[in-house]
Amino acid sequence: MKRRSSLRIKNGMGILLLAIWLILSGLTGFVPAVRGLSEFFPILALAAGIMLLMDR
């Protein structure tokens, strides 16, 4: 039972990171201050992808 809840947390974390990445990347077109975070986007995308793959 614990393993199953652990997988849900990992999957939820991956979805959360993906959502944050999508929101921030969408804001880069509208908010110039967000463009300074462009070095952070690949790291966030990798973390989200890894978390999502760990669920499978």
Number of C-alpha atoms within 10 A of each C-alpha: 5 7 8 9 10 12 16 13 14 18 20 16 16 24 16 14 20 20 14 16 19 14 11 17 16 12 14 15 10 10 10 9 9 14 15 9 11 12 9 10 16 11 12 17 18 14 16 24 15 14 22 19 12 12 15 7
